[in-house]
Amino acid sequence: MTQKSCLADDRPIPNITIRLVKRSDLLKLEWEGLYWKFRNIFADLYRSSLSGRVLMWVVAQQGPVEELIGQAFVVLKSSERDTADGKSRAYVFSFRVKDQWRNQGIGTHLMAFIEEDLRQRGYKQVTLNVAKDNLAAQRLYQRLGYRVVGSRPGIWTYRDPDGNLHRVNEPSWRMIKNLSTGQ
């Protein structure tokens, strides 16, 4: 599924599409080194996408060289059933738009695209976590109809490509949206 992107007022954003990640995108997801430390995570997620457990969406600007300017990943089925149960509830994470492309409606359009895709797949709810100190993202999600339903400690670990183990402490709010009612 690929779609041309439009601003909130339905004007097209020139040369921008939303599409699923391809294997050749994996290094591009690192955003010129900013997210190199997540290389292993991206590879694992891509493998999960091949089995249908995860969707990896990117916003791509077409040109002489395609540039990925946004991304969002969706877990369809998780061992944490209150997060994503594989039937009615999905979980959105790693939702980001490059700084120079923010405040142009791209994030809003990407989330609307994801929500419509999930509706078509039969999902009724979307969950996400947002860092408690990320006020801009909280405002975006609230404007899009998400509501806070709890708190999460946000403690997780990962190994970077050099093999170093990192522990992340990112307290977050759990937010949810009912796709049928928009709340």
Stockholm file with secondary structure:
# STOCKHOLM 1.0

chainA/1-183         MTQKSCLADDRPIPNITIRLVKRSDLLKLEWEGLYWKFRNIFADLYRSSLSGRVLMWVVAQQGPVEELIGQAFVVLKSSERDTADGKSRAYVFSFRVKDQWRNQGIGTHLMAFIEEDLRQRGYKQVTLNVAKDNLAAQRLYQRLGYRVVGSRPGIWTYRDPDGNLHRVNEPSWRMIKNLSTGQ
#=GR chainA/1-183 SS CCEEEECTTSCEEEEEEEEECCGGGTTGGGTTTTTGGGHHHHHHHHHHHHTTSEEEEEEEECSSSCEEEEEEEEESBCSSTTTCBSSSEEEEEEEEECGGGTTSSHHHHHHHHHHHHHHHTTCCEEEEEEETTCHHHHHHHHHTTCEEEEEECCEEEEECTTSCEEEEECCEEEEEEETTTTC
#=GC SS_cons         CCEEEECTTSCEEEEEEEEECCGGGTTGGGTTTTTGGGHHHHHHHHHHHHTTSEEEEEEEECSSSCEEEEEEEEESBCSSTTTCBSSSEEEEEEEEECGGGTTSSHHHHHHHHHHHHHHHTTCCEEEEEEETTCHHHHHHHHHTTCEEEEEECCEEEEECTTSCEEEEECCEEEEEEETTTTC
//
